[in-house]
Amino acid sequence: MVSTMAINKDDSRSFLTEEHLLFKQSIREFLAKEAVPFYDQWEKEGGIPCSFWEKIGDHGFLCPWLDVEFGGIGADFGYSVVLAEELEIVGSMLGGISIHSDVVAPYIASFGTIDQKQRYLPKFITGEMISAFALTEPGMGSELADIQTTAIKKDGHYIVNGAKTFVTNGFKADFMIVACKTDLNAVPSQDGISLLLIDKDTPGFSRGRKLGKAGLGSSDTAELFFDDASVPVGNLLGEEGKGLSYIPQKLQQERLMCAIRSLMATKDMLHLTMNFIKERKAFDKKISKLKNAQFTIAEIATDIHLGRTFVDGLICKHMNGENILTEVSMAKYWITEMSKRISDKCMQLHDGYGNMGDDKIARRHRNIPLTTFFTGTDETVKHLIAKNIGF
């Protein structure tokens, strides 16, 4: 049982109120009972079961920011931060829940029709419906205007053809937002891209293999295929041809969530390493008593503190509705790269024990490098930063 006092001592962050801390305590206690004991088994089985989604939904932890009319409590972004951090403490495999709750759902809340909101959002909250965002395509780089999946309007439907890859939650998703080219002759080409809401039972839709990865091997990442998939025109999200204008509006929160989760994974890795070197000996001393180990831990702790200060400031600005996409992109790039450096240092302090494949420290080391690709590669993110600072 985690006490409120323990949580308050750990979290004196300015954007967290007493209500946030109580929410945090509830999530932590829930995960300690419903996730932690089963996490290793889920890793072996290759994913979290749908029953867990329903349990976390039943407890009111999904999409708390949604309006009351759709089943939410109208909470602020601080609740999303708490959810993302607590899920990451347990393990990165749970990251798909944050994507569902705080990346996919906001698109429908902001750009969907009343019918679309009523159809999907209540089931997002209960965990009855798992969602995904299908953007990246095989052979496609980071230029979104190069999307090749087409959606041609015919007899009240869009006929969708193409493929998507690296889709988080894609293997279990009941529903997905899919970026498609609806106007093949648009100039510039990005003006011809739209977002469609596609259900798993759509005729012509199929899933490929669950993708194996160097890290996050057990997370739900899949290929999706559309072969004359027939999607009602009423499933258009927002306006036709406006798809790529919507993505930047939500990219700020998506990259901020990526930075938050990466920072928490790194903090957990430091915690694991400190516990290990307090018990492990080298040269007839506890490793924690060696000056080199102490200096390394000091360096890591300093980097994490600086990163947390930076991110917490951005969280406050984001909650105030400020446009901070440039700063958030800086945070996402810098923190994910910092996490890779720290991960290597922690593995060195673990010596050969760090290579035990089923150990949490080894999983962290495999998973952390992948965060540099989320929401855009380093080069893509740095290109946006350079452009936005006038270079």
Order of alpha helices (4+ residues) and beta strands (2+ residues): alpha-alpha-alpha-alpha-alpha-alpha-alpha-alpha-beta-beta-beta-beta-beta-beta-beta-beta-alpha-beta-beta-alpha-alpha-alpha-alpha
